[in-house]
Amino acid sequence: MEVYIPSFRYEESDLERGYTVFKIEVLMNGRKHFVEKRYSEFHALHKKLKKCIKTPEIPSKHVRNWVPKVLEQRRQGLETYLQAVILENEELPKLFLDFLNVRHLPSLPKAESCGSFDETESEESSKLSHQPVLLFLRDPYVLPAASDFPNVVIEGVLHGIFYPHLQPRK
């Protein structure tokens, strides 16, 4: 897994004072996706990670001025922080993977011991969502039928998959 923070932007809000959003680029298994997080979310992650793994230093929570140079230093510091967590831990905690919106297997030992980033998340949501839909024990076209009666289920399924535009036999 590779993680970068290529950019940040300032977000203005009517409800609260403006804040900076960091764009995180995640490369895993040949796929790339982006996640946007505020510093407060990094800080919350850091507090939870400290309870179950050795964590690197995180950039200071307090920044005196919001000039681009200072924000660029914070961006670099957060990028280094994420990369250090990945580098220093053989198995990444589930809450770290949740933070990066990365799907994971629930059987990771450290993932189990750390809990999830969202404590209300159900265990079902962490399981892989795909399952086989159709399984043939033998190729129905190669081997002869076991009896003289046609297998209506296999014929119907094959007909539905390969010839959905045709009407069923009568």
N, C-alpha and C positions, 0 to 999 in steps of 0.2 A: 504494500500500500504506500502511495506517495501522497503527500499533502502540501499544498502551497496556498499562500494568501496573495494573489496577484494584485488586488486592489481594495480600496475602501471608498466609501462615499458618505457624505453628510446627509442625514435625514431630518427634515423639519417636521414638527408635529404641533397641532393646535392644543392638544391635551397636556403635553409636557415640553420641556425645553429640548432643543435639537440633540441628536446623538449621532455617533459614527457607526456604520455597519461595515463589517469586514466580509469580503467575498472569499470563501474557502473553496479551492479546487481540489477535488478528491479523485485520484486515479487508482482504480482497483480492478484487477483481473481484466485489463484492457478496456475498461469502461471509465468514462469521466463524467462527473456530475458536480454541480456547484451548490453550496449551502451558504446562506448569509446569517451572520451572528453578530450581536452586539458584544461589547467588552464585558458587560454584566453577565452574559451567558458563559463566556470563557471563565470568568471568576467563579461562577456557581459550579461549573464543571471541575475546576481546580480544587475547590473545597471538598467535593465528593470524591475525587480521585485520590486525594491525600489520605483518605481513610483506608484505602485498600492497596495502593501501590506507591512506590517511590516516585515522586514527581519532580520535574525540574522547576526552576524558578519561573514565575510568571511576571510579565512586566507590571510595574506599579499601577495600582488602581487609580491613584490620583495624578492627574496631569494638570500642570498649572495653566498652560495656554494651549489652545486648539489650532496652532499654526500647522500647516502641512508637514513641515520638517519633523515636528514632534509626533504627529500622527503616523508618519512614515516609519519612525523608530519603533512605535508601538506595533505597527503592522509586522515589521521584521521580527520583533520580539515574540509576538503571538505565533508567527510561522515557525520560528525556532522552537518554541514551546511544544507545538503539536508534533513537529518532526522528532523532538527528543523523546516524547512519550512513546511514539512508535518505535524508535530505535532502541530504547532502554527496556522495553517490555516484549518478551517473546510472544505472550498471548495478551491481546488487548481486551480490556474490560468492556463489558456490554454497554455500560453507560457512555464510554468513549465512542464506541461504534454508533450508538444512538445519536450522540451529539453531531456526528458527521453524516447521519442518515445512511449508514451502511448496513445492509442486511447481514445477518450473522447467524451462525448455528448456535442453538441454546446450550450445546454441550461443552462450551469452553469453560474450563474450571474457574478462571478468574472472572469470567463473565457472570457466573453463578454467584460468586462470593461478593461481588460489588453491587449487585442489584442493577436497576435500570435508571436511566436519567429521568424518566417520567415514572415516578413511583406507582402511579395508578395503572400503568400498562399491564395488560393481561399476558399471561405466559403463552397463550394461544397465538398472539400476534407476532411472537418471535420465531415461530416455527415456519419452515418453508411452506409456501402456499400452493405449490404445484404437486399434483399427484397423478399417476397414470389413470387415464380415462378408459382406455380400451386395451385389452391384452388378448392376443391369440396364442394358444399353446402350439399350434402348428399352422402352416400356411394353408388356408382352405382351398386355394387354387392348385396347389402342387399335389397334395395327397388326396387319394380317393375318399369319398364319404364313407363313414363307418357303417351306415345302413342305407337302405334304399330310399328312406324318407329324407327329404332335404332339411337342412338345419335352417329353420325359418329365421332364427335370431341372427345368425352369421350372415345370411343372405340379406336380411333387412339392413343390418349395419353397413355392410359393404355397399349395398345399393345406395344408402343414404350418404355415404362418404364420397363415393366415386361417381355417382349418377344422381345428384340431388334434383336435377332439372327434369328427370323422367318420372312418369307416374308409376306407382307401385303395380305389380302384376296382379291380375285378377284370376 
